[in-house]
Amino acid sequence: MPDNPISQTEWTLVQRYLIGPVTPAETDAAQAVVQREPRLQALVDVLQTTAPVMDSPIVDLGSLKRRIDATRMIAPSSTMRLRGFKAQPLLWGGAIGILMAVLIGSWVEKHRPGAVGDTGRVWTVYRTAPGERATIELSDGTTVTLNVASRLEIPERFGDRTRTVRLHGEADFQVVHTTDRPFTVEADGVRSTVLGTEFSVRAYQPTEVRVAVRSGRVAVDRAILGASDVAYVTANAATLTVARHQRLNDLFAFTTGRLVLPDVRLRDAIPALNRWYDVDIRLGNSTLGDRPIDAVLFSGSIGDLVEALRTTLGVQVVQNGRTLTLFPR
């Protein structure tokens, strides 16, 4: 690993340098960061040369990010921030999108009409891979914390008359108040609408969507939720159950880099662990799935997860790349 890795603050400075505008002092500082790392210098040279003429994806952004991460240029960071530059003429699907994938741990692309499901509309799509989280600031000032393995879709004309986004996965929304433009999140057929509040939506599986309200009021289909209320909606809004006055700390833990598994069976915890650590956990013995796990885990390496599984569950872990197979001791 380089003696002087590039910090998250420096990555943000390079990002601003590429999209502008920046002051002369910021330009000098960003160029100094780029010159310090030859591989980054080469990438920036290509981006600045080709970005103006590119209008479609030319590489697999996920694989490129993994290759860049493998160089270990980036200082550790559990959460990274991305501003949604709606007014900037950036070609997210091309070279600039590649650099964003390197800079912030998530990537953005443009979908032309029909690509996401709405004829005649263009969507900007923010994605996080397993093991990655991102904070996104929308053009109206709303802040979205996107959890691991999630996707947020923003229409091109977001905020003009309405503020509607689509989500697959999990996100926390801190919504800026407006009196005439409600903010709506669509997730697997469930609509959650607010004027100004903080709430989270979880929709990893099409069988159930969960909406938790930290402050304010949220309309979820036919129910009105207040602070500390949680709604559970089954597929296609077939049934809706509301739990009032709940403790929400565990449900919002991902926004501070924590994965809370409150006394659940291992087999039920595996999907969350896979997303959080970008691994594939398998059971070498099916009876292990019934073992209880009650833990709070933080962002970390696969090695951290392996140690936690051995300690908390008393299992033997056989690792093959990112596949972890569990056996009884």
KARADA-V672968 format. One record per pair of residues at least 12 apart in sequence whose C-alpha atoms are under 10 Angstrom apart, sorted by the first residue. I is the first residue (numbers start at 1). J is the second residue. D is the distance in Angstrom with one decimal. If there is no record, write none. Layout:
# KARADA-V672968
i->(I I)
j->(J J)
d->(D D)
This chain:
# KARADA-V672968
i->(1 1 1 1 1 1 2 2 2 2 2 2 3 4 4 4 4 4 5 5 5 5 5 5 5 5 6 6 6 6 6 6 6 6 6 7 7 7 7 7 7 8 8 8 8 8 8 8 8 8 9 9 10 10 10 10 10 10 10 10 11 11 11 11 11 11 11 11 11 11 12 12 12 12 12 12 12 13 13 13 13 13 13 14 14 14 14 14 14 14 14 14 14 14 15 15 15 15 15 15 15 16 17 17 17 18 18 18 18 18 18 19 19 19 19 19 20 37 39 39 39 40 40 40 40 43 43 43 44 44 44 46 46 47 47 47 47 47 47 48 48 49 50 50 50 51 51 51 51 51 51 51 51 52 52 52 52 52 52 53 53 53 54 54 54 54 54 54 54 55 55 55 55 55 55 55 56 56 56 56 56 56 56 56 57 57 57 57 57 57 57 57 57 58 58 58 58 59 59 59 59 60 61 61 61 61 61 61 61 61 61 61 61 61 61 62 62 62 62 62 62 62 62 64 64 64 64 65 65 65 65 65 65 65 65 65 65 66 66 66 67 68 68 68 69 69 74 74 74 76 77 77 77 77 77 77 78 78 78 78 78 78 78 78 78 78 78 79 79 79 79 79 79 79 79 79 79 79 79 79 80 80 80 80 80 80 80 80 80 80 81 81 81 81 81 81 81 81 81 81 81 82 82 82 82 82 82 82 82 82 82 82 82 82 82 82 82 83 83 83 83 83 83 83 84 84 84 84 84 84 84 84 84 84 84 84 85 85 85 86 86 86 86 86 86 86 86 87 90 91 91 91 92 92 92 92 92 92 92 93 93 93 93 93 93 93 94 94 94 96 96 97 97 101 101 104 104 104 104 104 105 105 105 105 105 105 105 106 106 106 106 106 106 106 106 106 106 106 106 106 107 107 107 107 107 107 107 108 108 108 108 108 108 108 108 109 109 109 109 109 109 110 110 110 110 110 110 110 110 110 111 111 111 111 111 111 112 116 118 121 121 121 122 122 122 122 122 123 123 123 123 123 123 123 123 123 124 124 124 124 124 124 125 125 125 125 125 125 125 125 126 126 126 126 126 126 126 127 127 127 127 127 127 127 127 127 127 128 128 128 128 128 128 128 128 129 129 129 129 129 129 129 129 129 130 130 130 130 130 130 130 130 130 130 130 130 131 131 131 131 131 131 131 131 131 131 131 131 131 132 132 132 132 132 132 132 132 132 132 133 133 133 133 133 133 133 133 133 133 133 133 134 134 134 134 134 134 135 135 135 135 135 136 136 137 137 138 138 138 138 138 139 139 140 140 140 140 140 140 140 140 141 141 141 141 142 142 142 142 142 142 142 142 142 143 143 143 143 143 143 144 144 144 144 144 144 144 144 144 145 145 145 145 145 145 145 145 145 146 146 146 146 146 146 146 146 146 146 147 147 147 147 147 147 147 147 147 147 148 148 148 148 148 148 148 148 148 148 149 149 149 149 149 149 149 149 149 150 150 150 150 150 150 150 150 150 151 151 151 151 151 151 151 152 152 152 152 152 152 152 152 152 152 153 153 153 153 153 153 154 154 159 159 159 160 161 161 161 162 162 162 162 162 163 163 163 163 163 163 163 163 164 164 164 164 164 164 164 164 164 165 165 165 165 165 165 166 166 166 166 166 166 166 166 167 167 167 167 167 167 167 167 168 168 168 168 168 168 168 168 168 168 169 169 169 169 169 169 169 169 169 170 170 170 170 170 170 170 170 170 170 171 171 171 171 171 171 171 171 171 172 172 172 172 172 172 172 172 172 172 172 172 172 173 173 173 173 173 173 173 173 173 174 174 174 174 174 174 174 175 175 175 175 175 175 175 176 176 176 176 176 177 177 177 177 178 178 178 179 179 180 181 181 181 182 182 182 183 183 183 183 184 184 184 185 185 185 186 186 186 187 187 187 187 187 187 187 187 187 187 188 188 188 188 188 188 188 188 188 188 188 188 188 189 189 189 189 189 189 189 189 190 190 190 190 190 190 190 190 190 190 190 190 190 191 191 191 191 191 191 191 192 192 192 192 192 192 192 192 192 193 193 193 193 193 193 194 194 194 194 194 194 194 195 195 195 195 196 196 196 196 197 197 197 197 197 197 197 197 198 198 198 198 198 198 198 198 199 199 199 199 199 199 199 199 199 199 199 199 199 200 200 200 200 200 200 200 201 201 201 201 201 202 202 203 204 204 205 205 206 206 206 206 207 207 207 207 207 208 208 208 208 208 208 208 208 208 209 209 209 209 209 209 209 209 210 210 210 210 210 210 210 210 210 211 211 211 211 211 211 211 211 212 212 212 212 212 212 212 212 212 212 212 212 212 212 213 213 213 213 213 213 213 213 213 213 213 213 214 214 214 214 214 214 214 214 214 214 214 215 215 215 216 217 220 220 220 220 220 221 221 221 222 222 223 223 223 224 225 225 225 226 226 227 227 227 227 228 228 228 228 228 228 228 229 229 229 229 229 229 229 230 230 230 230 230 230 230 230 231 231 250 250 253 253 254 254 254 254 256 256 257 257 257 257 257 258 258 258 258 258 259 259 259 259 259 259 259 259 260 260 260 260 260 260 261 261 261 261 261 261 261 262 262 262 262 262 263 263 263 263 263 264 264 264 264 264 264 265 265 265 265 265 265 265 266 266 266 266 266 266 266 266 266 266 267 267 267 267 267 267 267 267 267 267 267 268 268 268 268 269 269 269 269 270 270 270 273 273 274 274 274 276 276 276 276 276 277 277 277 277 277 277 277 277 278 278 278 278 279 279 279 279 279 279 280 280 280 280 280 280 280 281 281 281 281 281 281 281 282 282 282 282 282 282 282 283 283 283 283 283 283 284 284 284 284 284 284 284 284 285 285 285 285 286 286 287 287 288 288 288 288 288 289 291 291 292 292 293 293 293 294 294 295 295 302 302 302 302 302 303 305 306 306 306 306 309 310 310 313 313 313 314 314 314 314 315 315 315 316 316 317)
j->(70 71 72 73 74 75 37 71 72 73 74 75 73 36 37 73 74 75 33 36 37 72 73 74 75 76 33 34 36 37 72 73 74 75 76 33 73 74 75 76 77 74 75 76 77 79 80 81 103 104 75 80 29 30 32 33 34 74 75 103 30 33 34 74 75 80 100 102 103 104 30 80 81 82 100 103 104 26 27 29 30 31 33 26 27 29 30 31 32 33 34 44 99 103 30 82 96 99 100 103 104 30 29 30 31 30 44 47 48 96 99 85 88 89 90 96 88 73 68 71 73 68 73 99 102 95 98 99 95 96 99 95 96 94 95 96 97 98 99 95 96 95 94 95 96 90 91 92 93 94 95 96 97 89 90 91 94 95 96 91 94 95 90 91 92 93 94 95 96 90 91 92 93 94 95 110 91 92 93 94 95 109 110 111 91 92 93 94 95 97 98 109 110 93 94 95 98 93 94 95 98 98 93 94 95 97 98 99 100 101 102 106 107 108 109 98 101 102 105 106 107 128 129 98 99 101 102 98 99 100 101 102 103 104 105 106 107 101 102 105 102 101 102 103 102 105 102 103 104 300 104 105 132 133 299 300 105 131 132 133 134 256 257 258 298 299 300 104 105 132 133 134 135 145 146 147 255 256 257 299 103 104 105 106 132 133 134 135 136 145 103 104 105 106 133 134 135 136 137 144 145 100 103 104 105 106 107 108 126 134 135 136 137 138 143 144 145 135 136 137 138 139 141 143 108 124 126 135 136 137 138 139 140 141 143 154 137 138 139 124 138 139 140 154 156 157 158 139 110 108 109 110 107 108 109 110 111 124 125 107 108 109 110 111 124 125 108 109 110 108 109 109 110 127 128 128 132 133 134 135 127 128 129 131 132 133 134 126 127 128 129 132 133 134 135 146 148 149 150 151 125 126 127 128 129 134 151 124 125 126 127 128 151 152 153 123 124 125 126 127 153 122 123 124 125 126 153 154 155 156 123 124 125 153 155 156 124 153 155 155 156 157 153 154 155 156 157 152 153 154 155 156 157 158 165 166 152 153 154 155 156 158 151 152 153 154 155 165 166 167 146 150 151 152 153 154 167 146 147 148 149 150 151 152 153 168 169 146 147 148 149 150 151 152 169 147 148 149 150 151 275 276 277 278 147 148 149 150 272 273 274 275 276 277 278 279 147 148 149 273 274 275 276 277 278 279 299 300 301 146 147 148 149 150 275 276 277 278 299 145 146 147 148 149 150 171 254 255 257 276 299 146 147 148 150 171 255 147 171 172 173 255 152 173 173 174 154 158 159 175 176 158 159 158 159 160 163 175 176 177 178 174 175 176 177 173 174 175 176 177 183 196 197 198 172 173 174 175 176 198 171 172 173 174 175 198 199 200 255 170 171 172 173 174 200 254 255 256 167 168 169 170 171 172 173 200 254 255 169 170 171 172 202 254 255 257 275 276 169 170 171 254 272 274 275 276 277 278 168 169 170 204 272 274 275 276 278 167 168 169 170 171 202 203 204 275 166 167 168 169 170 171 204 165 166 167 168 169 170 171 185 186 187 165 166 167 168 185 186 166 167 181 182 183 181 180 181 182 180 181 182 183 184 181 182 183 184 185 193 194 195 181 182 183 184 185 186 191 192 193 183 184 185 186 187 191 184 185 186 187 188 189 190 191 185 186 187 188 201 202 203 204 186 187 188 201 202 203 204 205 206 209 187 188 201 202 203 204 205 206 209 187 200 201 202 203 204 209 210 211 254 199 200 201 202 203 211 252 254 255 198 199 200 201 202 211 212 213 214 251 252 254 255 185 196 197 198 199 200 201 213 214 196 197 198 199 200 214 215 194 195 196 197 198 199 216 194 195 196 197 198 194 195 196 197 194 195 196 195 196 195 194 195 196 194 195 196 195 196 197 218 218 219 220 200 201 220 201 203 220 201 202 203 204 206 208 209 210 211 236 202 203 204 205 206 207 208 209 233 234 235 236 237 206 209 221 233 234 235 236 237 203 208 209 210 211 220 221 233 234 235 236 237 238 211 218 219 220 221 222 237 211 218 219 220 221 222 223 224 225 217 218 219 220 221 224 216 217 218 219 220 224 225 216 217 218 219 215 216 217 218 213 214 215 216 217 218 226 227 212 213 214 215 216 217 218 227 211 212 213 214 215 216 217 218 227 228 229 230 252 212 213 214 230 251 252 255 213 230 231 251 252 232 251 233 271 272 234 235 233 234 235 236 233 234 235 236 237 232 233 234 235 236 237 238 239 240 231 232 233 234 235 236 237 240 230 231 232 233 234 240 241 242 251 225 229 230 231 232 233 242 251 225 226 227 228 229 230 231 232 242 243 246 248 251 252 225 226 227 228 229 230 231 245 246 248 251 252 226 227 228 229 230 246 247 248 249 251 252 227 228 229 228 229 232 233 237 240 242 233 237 240 237 240 240 241 242 242 242 243 244 244 245 244 245 246 248 243 244 245 246 247 248 249 242 243 244 245 246 247 248 242 243 244 245 246 247 248 251 243 244 262 296 296 298 276 297 298 299 298 299 276 297 298 299 300 276 296 297 298 299 272 273 276 295 296 297 298 299 272 294 295 296 297 298 273 292 293 294 295 296 297 292 293 294 295 296 291 292 293 294 295 290 291 292 293 294 295 288 289 290 291 292 293 294 283 287 288 289 290 291 292 293 294 313 281 282 283 286 287 288 289 290 291 292 293 289 290 292 293 289 292 293 294 282 283 289 297 305 322 323 324 297 298 299 300 305 298 299 300 301 302 304 305 322 301 302 322 323 302 305 321 322 323 324 319 320 321 322 323 324 325 317 319 322 323 324 325 326 317 318 323 324 325 326 327 317 324 325 326 327 328 316 317 318 324 325 326 327 328 325 326 327 328 326 327 327 328 313 315 326 327 328 326 313 314 312 313 309 312 313 312 313 308 312 319 321 322 323 324 319 324 318 319 324 326 326 326 329 326 328 329 326 327 328 329 327 328 329 328 329 329)
d->(9.9 7.5 5.8 6.9 9.3 9.7 8.9 9.1 7.7 6.7 9.4 9.9 9.7 8.9 9.6 8.8 9.8 8.9 9.9 9.4 8.9 8.0 5.5 6.0 5.6 9.3 7.5 9.3 8.9 8.5 9.4 6.2 5.4 5.8 9.5 9.7 8.9 6.5 5.2 8.0 8.6 7.5 6.8 8.2 7.0 9.6 7.7 9.3 8.3 8.5 10.0 9.9 8.7 7.3 9.9 6.9 9.3 9.8 10.0 9.6 8.6 8.4 9.4 8.4 9.7 9.9 9.7 9.1 5.8 7.9 9.2 9.3 8.3 8.7 9.9 7.4 8.3 7.3 8.6 7.9 5.9 9.5 8.8 8.9 8.5 8.6 5.1 7.7 9.6 7.5 7.5 9.4 9.8 8.5 8.7 9.5 9.4 8.1 7.5 7.2 9.2 8.6 9.2 6.4 8.3 9.1 8.4 8.9 7.8 8.4 9.4 9.1 7.8 9.1 7.8 8.7 9.1 8.1 8.9 9.2 9.2 9.2 9.0 9.4 9.7 9.3 9.4 8.0 9.3 9.3 8.0 8.1 10.0 8.9 5.4 6.4 9.6 8.6 7.9 8.5 8.6 9.6 8.9 7.1 9.3 8.4 7.1 9.5 10.0 6.8 5.4 6.4 9.5 9.5 8.6 7.9 9.4 9.1 9.5 9.0 9.1 9.7 10.0 6.9 9.5 8.3 5.7 7.3 9.3 9.5 6.1 8.4 6.7 6.0 9.1 9.4 7.9 8.5 5.3 5.5 9.0 9.1 8.5 9.8 9.2 8.4 4.8 4.9 7.9 8.6 9.0 8.3 9.2 8.1 6.5 8.1 9.4 9.3 8.2 8.8 8.1 8.8 9.2 9.5 9.6 8.0 6.0 9.1 9.6 6.8 8.9 9.5 7.5 9.5 9.8 9.0 7.7 9.5 9.6 8.8 8.3 9.8 8.1 7.7 9.6 8.3 8.0 7.9 8.8 9.4 6.1 5.5 9.1 9.9 7.8 9.0 9.3 9.6 8.7 9.7 9.5 9.5 6.8 9.9 7.7 9.3 8.9 8.5 9.9 9.4 9.5 9.5 9.9 10.0 9.0 9.7 9.7 9.3 7.8 7.4 9.0 8.9 6.5 9.9 8.9 6.1 8.1 8.6 8.6 7.7 5.7 5.8 7.2 9.1 9.7 9.6 8.6 8.3 7.3 9.2 8.6 5.5 6.9 8.5 8.8 6.9 5.1 6.2 8.9 9.6 9.4 6.5 9.0 9.4 8.9 5.7 4.6 6.1 8.2 9.9 8.9 8.6 9.2 6.8 9.5 8.6 9.5 9.9 9.7 6.9 5.8 4.8 6.6 9.3 9.9 9.8 10.0 8.0 5.4 4.8 6.8 8.4 9.6 9.2 9.4 9.3 9.4 9.9 6.4 5.6 5.2 6.3 9.8 9.6 9.9 9.7 8.7 7.9 7.1 9.1 8.0 6.3 9.9 10.0 7.9 9.1 9.0 8.5 10.0 9.6 8.2 8.0 8.4 5.8 5.0 6.3 10.0 8.5 9.5 9.2 7.1 4.6 5.8 8.6 9.6 10.0 9.8 8.2 9.4 9.4 10.0 6.8 9.6 9.6 9.6 9.8 9.3 9.1 7.3 9.3 9.2 7.2 8.1 9.4 6.3 7.4 7.2 7.1 5.6 4.7 6.9 7.0 7.4 6.5 9.5 9.6 9.7 9.8 9.8 9.8 8.2 5.9 5.6 6.9 8.9 9.5 9.9 6.8 5.4 4.7 6.4 9.2 9.7 9.6 9.7 8.3 5.8 5.4 6.9 8.6 9.7 7.0 5.9 4.8 6.4 9.3 9.6 9.7 9.8 9.2 5.2 6.4 7.3 9.4 9.5 9.7 9.1 8.6 9.8 6.9 7.2 8.7 9.8 8.5 5.9 5.4 8.4 9.7 6.1 5.3 4.4 5.5 8.9 9.3 9.5 9.9 8.3 5.8 5.1 6.3 6.7 9.9 6.8 5.7 4.5 6.3 8.7 10.0 9.3 9.7 8.7 8.3 5.6 5.1 6.4 8.2 9.7 8.3 9.5 8.9 7.3 5.8 4.5 6.5 8.8 9.5 9.8 7.3 7.3 5.8 5.1 5.4 6.5 9.0 9.6 9.2 6.1 4.5 7.0 8.9 8.0 9.3 9.9 7.7 8.9 5.1 4.5 8.1 9.6 9.4 7.2 4.5 5.9 6.5 4.5 8.0 8.8 5.6 7.2 9.2 8.2 5.9 4.6 4.6 4.9 8.5 7.8 8.8 9.3 8.8 7.2 5.0 7.1 9.1 8.6 7.5 8.3 8.3 9.0 7.4 5.7 4.9 5.1 8.0 8.5 9.6 8.7 8.7 8.5 9.1 9.8 5.3 7.0 8.3 9.7 9.6 9.4 8.8 9.4 9.3 10.0 9.0 9.7 9.7 10.0 9.7 8.8 9.0 9.4 9.6 9.8 7.9 7.6 8.6 6.7 9.8 8.7 8.7 7.0 9.4 9.4 9.0 7.7 6.1 9.4 7.1 5.7 4.7 5.1 8.8 9.4 9.2 9.9 9.8 8.1 6.0 5.2 6.6 8.2 9.5 6.5 5.6 4.7 6.4 8.3 9.7 10.0 9.3 9.7 8.6 5.4 5.0 6.7 8.5 9.1 8.7 6.4 9.7 9.4 9.9 8.2 6.3 4.5 6.7 8.8 9.8 9.0 8.2 7.2 5.4 5.6 8.1 9.3 6.6 7.5 9.2 9.2 8.7 7.7 7.6 9.0 8.7 9.1 9.7 6.0 6.0 8.8 8.8 8.7 6.5 8.3 8.6 9.8 9.5 6.0 8.0 8.7 7.5 5.6 4.3 6.1 7.8 9.6 9.0 7.8 9.3 8.2 5.8 5.2 6.3 8.2 9.0 9.9 7.0 5.8 4.7 6.6 8.4 9.1 8.5 9.6 10.0 9.8 5.7 5.0 6.4 8.7 9.8 9.7 6.8 9.2 7.5 9.5 9.0 8.7 8.5 6.5 9.3 8.6 5.3 6.7 7.2 8.3 6.4 6.3 4.8 6.1 8.6 9.5 9.9 9.9 9.4 8.2 5.9 4.6 5.9 7.4 9.5 9.7 8.7 8.1 6.3 5.1 6.3 8.8 9.9 8.4 5.6 4.7 5.9 8.7 9.7 10.0 9.3 6.8 6.2 5.1 7.9 8.1 8.5 7.4 9.2 8.8 6.2 7.4 9.1 7.8 5.6 6.1 8.5 9.2 9.9 8.5 9.8 8.0 5.7 4.8 4.2 7.9 9.9 9.5 9.5 7.2 5.6 4.2 6.0 6.8 9.6 9.1 9.7 9.2 8.6 5.6 5.7 6.7 9.0 10.0 9.1 8.9 8.5 7.2 5.8 4.2 6.6 8.9 9.8 9.2 9.7 9.7 9.8 7.4 8.8 7.2 9.3 9.7 7.9 5.5 5.5 6.0 8.2 9.7 9.9 7.7 6.0 4.4 6.8 8.8 9.6 9.4 8.0 7.5 5.0 5.3 6.1 8.4 10.0 9.8 7.7 5.3 7.3 9.1 8.6 5.4 4.0 7.4 9.5 6.0 6.8 6.7 8.8 8.3 9.1 7.2 9.9 5.5 4.7 7.9 5.9 7.7 9.5 9.7 9.4 9.2 9.6 9.9 8.1 9.6 9.3 9.7 10.0 7.8 8.1 6.2 9.2 8.8 9.8 7.2 9.5 9.9 9.8 10.0 6.9 9.1 8.5 6.0 8.8 8.5 7.3 9.8 9.4 7.4 7.0 8.8 8.9 9.0 9.7 9.6 9.6 7.6 5.4 6.8 9.3 9.5 7.3 9.4 9.6 7.2 6.8 7.4 8.9 8.5 7.0 6.2 10.0 9.9 9.9 7.9 5.8 5.9 9.7 9.2 7.8 6.4 5.5 4.5 6.8 9.9 9.6 9.6 9.8 8.8 5.6 5.1 6.6 8.5 9.6 8.2 6.5 4.9 6.5 9.1 10.0 10.0 8.5 8.0 8.0 9.7 8.9 6.8 8.0 8.8 8.0 7.7 5.4 4.7 6.7 7.8 9.9 9.2 8.9 6.3 5.5 5.3 6.9 8.8 9.1 9.0 7.1 5.5 4.3 5.4 7.0 8.4 8.9 8.0 8.8 9.5 9.8 9.6 8.8 5.2 6.5 8.0 9.5 8.0 7.3 9.8 9.0 9.8 9.6 9.7 10.0 9.6 9.4 9.8 9.6 9.6 9.8 9.0 9.9 7.9 5.8 8.3 8.3 5.5 4.7 8.3 9.6 6.6 5.4 4.3 5.7 8.8 8.7 9.9 9.5 9.6 8.1 5.8 5.1 6.4 7.7 9.5 8.8 9.5 7.0 5.7 4.7 6.4 8.9 9.8 9.7 9.8 9.8 9.0 8.4 5.6 5.1 6.7 8.4 9.4 9.6 8.4 9.2 8.3 7.0 6.0 4.4 6.5 8.9 9.8 9.5 9.0 7.5 7.5 8.6 6.9 6.5 5.2 5.5 5.7 6.4 8.8 10.0 9.6 8.3 9.9 9.8 8.1 5.1 5.5 7.8 9.3 9.8 9.6 7.3 9.3 9.8 8.7 4.6 7.3 9.3 9.4 9.3 9.6 8.9 9.7 8.9 9.8 9.2 7.9 8.6 9.8 8.6 8.1 8.9 7.9 9.1 7.9 9.2 8.2 8.2 8.6 8.6 7.5 8.9 9.6 8.7 6.6 4.8 5.2 6.6 6.5 9.9 7.0 5.8 4.5 5.4 5.9 8.7 8.5 5.7 5.2 6.5 8.1 7.0 9.5 8.6 9.7 6.3 8.7 8.3 9.3 9.3 9.8 9.5 10.0 9.0 9.5 9.0 9.6 9.7 8.5 5.9 5.9 9.6 9.4 6.6 5.6 4.7 6.7 8.2 8.3 7.6 8.2 5.7 5.0 6.2 8.0 9.5 8.0 6.1 4.6 6.4 8.8 9.3 9.7 6.8 5.5 5.2 6.2 8.1 9.3 7.3 4.9 6.4 8.0 9.7 6.0 5.3 4.2 7.5 8.9 8.3 5.5 5.5 6.5 9.3 9.0 6.4 5.3 5.6 4.5 6.0 8.8 9.6 9.9 7.2 4.9 6.1 5.6 5.9 6.0 9.4 9.0 9.6 9.3 8.5 8.9 9.6 7.9 4.4 6.7 8.1 9.1 9.7 7.8 8.9 9.6 9.6 9.1 9.3 7.9 9.8 8.4 9.7 9.0 9.3 8.7 9.7 9.6 9.9 9.3 9.0 7.5 9.1 9.9 9.7 7.6 7.4 7.1 6.5 9.5 7.6 9.1 9.5 8.4 7.4 9.4 7.7 9.6 8.7 5.0 5.9 7.2 9.9 9.9 9.5 6.2 4.7 6.1 8.3 9.6 9.4 8.5 5.9 4.8 5.9 7.5 9.8 9.8 7.4 6.1 4.7 6.3 9.2 9.7 8.5 5.6 5.0 6.8 9.5 9.7 9.4 9.4 9.6 5.9 5.3 5.1 8.1 9.2 7.4 6.0 7.3 9.6 9.2 9.6 9.0 9.0 8.6 7.9 7.6 7.2 9.8 7.4 10.0 9.4 8.0 9.2 7.2 7.1 8.3 9.7 9.1 8.0 9.4 9.5 7.7 9.8 9.2 9.6 9.8 9.0 8.4 8.0 9.7 8.8 9.1 9.4 9.8 9.2 9.8 9.9 9.4 7.5 6.8 5.8 5.0 5.3 6.0 5.6 9.3)
